[in-house]
């Protein structure tokens, strides 16, 4: 799977978030303003781009930015050790990931975000004879909850949990306690920024020496992070404090793009 953001996306996002005007960014990159905008849109251009100088101006790590410009992607992850974790990707204009996790003994199951459509979720539930318990929402942006009504209609017993201000108290997540899912435990860490109600869910209890799984929605992607044009410093701080402090081998399951790990992001993500 390709990265959610190419190097042009990353620099445009950071340029807007940091308040750097396009004239200064174009000068640092060695491009005209028109060509800089083309490069931000496409990630590639015939004219050489001084990525490192632009990254310094934008507050990005220059070496990590160059690594992404040269084609870095996270190493493939073998999901077999996390039994049972399924990644479901739906497309409507762009791709969005949702996740289904269950205890293999009790079949107690949680869905993390809905994606655009619920058909694959319904099929998996029937095939695996799953006992649906929870729907955890990382944030209420439309692409992450598009199938919410379908899922609630199919599974009226499901408990929907989010950090949204509009949710009733019984449906609000609590950061001071975890929720049992058979032998698994689901904890919540607040990661506002891209979305005011952003939550990263951390699933532990997979077995001896098996690392946790973090489901951050759009707080962080492989090599990038969700846009936040109003509180970017808070967004970065929360990712550093709540996600990148997890064990290095923690699996990160973002809302878009490929799976990654804490160690990969510490080594390659230019925002950190």
C-alpha positions, 0 to 999 in steps of 0.5 A: 500500500502506498503512503497516505501522503507523498513528500509534496503532501507532507510539505504542503501540510507543514507549510500551511500549519507552520504559516510559511508563505509560498514565496519563501517556500518556493525560494527554499525549494529552488522552484517557482511558486507555480512549480512548487504548487505542482510538486505539492500536488503531485509529489514529483516534478521534472525540476530538481527540488531542494527537499532538505532546505525546504524541510528545514524551513518548514520545521520537518526533519530534513533527513527523514524528508529525503528518505520519503522523497526517495521512496521509503515505505514501512516494512511489511508487517506479518499480522499472524502474531496478532490473532485475531486482527483484520484490516478492512479497507473501503474506497469512495474517492479515497481509501479508509481503513477500519479494523475488526479485532476479536478474542479467538476463544470467546469470539467477543469482537470490537470494530474500530471505525466503520469505513465507507461501507459495512459489507466486508464487516458483515461478511467477516462477522458471518464467516467467523461467527463473531460476537459483536460487542463494541464499536470504537470511534477514533473521531467523527469525521465522515469517512470514519463513521459513514457506515455507523447507522448500518452497523447499529441497525445490524447489531442493535446490541453494539456499544458505540464508544467515542470521545465526541461531545455529542455522545451520551455519557454512557457512550463516552470513552474513559481514559482511566480504565480499559475495556475487556474483550475476552483476554484482550484489553482496550485502552484509550488515549486522547490524541486531539489535533486533526480532530478535536475528539481524536482518540487512539485506542491501544489493544493489549493482552495478545499473548506473551511477548506480542506487542500492543496494537495502537489504532490512532485514526488520523493522528498519525500515518506512516511517514506523516500525520493528519492535518491540523491547521489550527492547533498543529503544536498540540497535534504533534505533542499528543502524538509524541506523548500518547503514541510514540512513547508506546513500546517500539514494536507497537503496531500502528494501524492508521486510518489511511495508508499502510500499517507501521510501527512506533520504531518505524515512525521514530526513525522515518516520520519527518514531523517527529 
